[in-house]
Structure formats: C-alpha cells, structure tokens
C-alpha cells in the first residue's frame, strides 16, 4: 500500500485555472471557481539555484483529483468566497489534501507550513 500520493503517468487538467495576483505571499495560484466564489490553492516550491522557497500554483496533475473528490464541493462551500481587492480566500495544497482525507504528497525537508487557517 502506498503511503504518499504519487504522480500518475497520464493525467488531464480540466479544472482550476492559473490566477495571477498581487498577494503578499504568492503571485500565482490555482483558482477553483464556482459561480462568483473562488478558492485559491498554493503549493510550495524550491529554487535550487539560490536555495529559496516560494509559493505558487499547484501541480497540474493533481488539479482534477482535488476537484473530482467527493468532499470537494463541501470543502469549497466552507472555505471559498468572493474576492477582496482581487484576492480570493487561499489554502495550501497540504491543508486541502489533509481535510479531504487524501493521501499526502511526499513532504520535502525544505517545506514550511502556515500556522493559521487563513492565508
């Protein structure tokens, strides 16, 4: 039994869109929209060249897996909202996977976490 969620060999990315904004933590996220409400999802990345981390959109191979999860609509209705100053409510990929009870992606040594619910 696999403990971590692994990237599939073949995947499609029909749900979620790249959203570019002026947020203090990130400049790009994956935005899920239903009607006027939206929810941004971010994932931490590592820049090997200068050994820094940054937050950005999630991997395209997992966007549909999240959206098609049976508990996604419930999670979306609880956390999504209207944009304030062009910024939608945001969660990290790990927060979302944990709440949906999905197997997590493999955790890297350089990853950090937010200690608050709202980002």
N, C-alpha and C positions, 0 to 999 in steps of 0.2 A: 504494500500500500504506500503510495506516495504521500509524503507529508506536506510538500510545497506545491503550489500551483505552477505548472510548467507550461511554457510557450508551446502551442500546438504547431504542427508542421504546416498546416493550411488554415487560414483564417480570413474572415472578411471584416470590414469595419463600416457598417452602415449607420450606426447610431453614435451620437455625440459629434461635436464639431470643435475645431480648434478656435479658441476665443482669445483675442489679443486685447490686453487691458493695461491699465496703469496702477496695478495693485502694489503695495509696499513689499510684499513677499515674493511675488511672481509676476511675470509679464505675459505668460501664456498658460492656458489651462484647457482641459477638455470640458466642454459645456454640454450638459444634457438639458434640453428644453421641452416642456410640455405646456402648451398654451403660452401665457405670458411669464410663467415662473421658470426659473432656471437653477441649476446646481452645478458649480464648478468643481472639478476633481483634479487634484495635482499629485505629481509623483516627484520624488527627489532624484536628482541626477548627480553624477560625479564627473568633474573635468580633470582628467588625468594629467593634462599638460601643466596646469597651475595648482593642482590639488585642492580644488574648491568644490563646494556643492551648490546646487541651485535647484529651484522648484520649477516645474513646467508641466506640459500636458502629459497624459498617461500614455503607455504603450498602445498602439493601435490594435494589437492582437487581443487586448482584454476589454475593449470598449463594449463590444456586443455581449460578451459574457456577463458584464455587470448589468446592462440594460435588460437583458432577457432573463435575469434571475427572478424567481417567483416573488421575492420580497422587495424588489427594486421599487415598485410603484408606492408601496407603503413608506419606504425609506425616503423616497423623493418627496412625497407629500409632507412628511415631517420636517425635512431639512431645507427644501427648496424655497425660493422666494423671489420677489420682484427685485430688479437691480436698483441699487442705491449708488448714485454717482457712477453709473455704468459698471458697478461691481456686483456680481451675484454672490449669494452665500457659497462658501467653499469648504470642502472636506479633502482630506488626504486619501490616497488610494488605500492605504492600510486601514484607516478608520472605517472606510466603506466596506472593505472586504471582511473586516472583523465583525461589523454589525450585521452584515448579510450572512454570516457564518460560512464564508467561503474559505477554502484553503488559502493561506497567505502566499505571496510571492517570497522567494528567498530573501532574507534580510542580509544586507551588506554591513560590514564593520563601520563604514563611514556615515551611515544613515542616522539622522536625528529625528526627534518627534516633537509635535506640538503638545504642550501640557494642558491646552484648553480645547473646548469643543469648537468654538468659533475661531476662524482664521481671518 
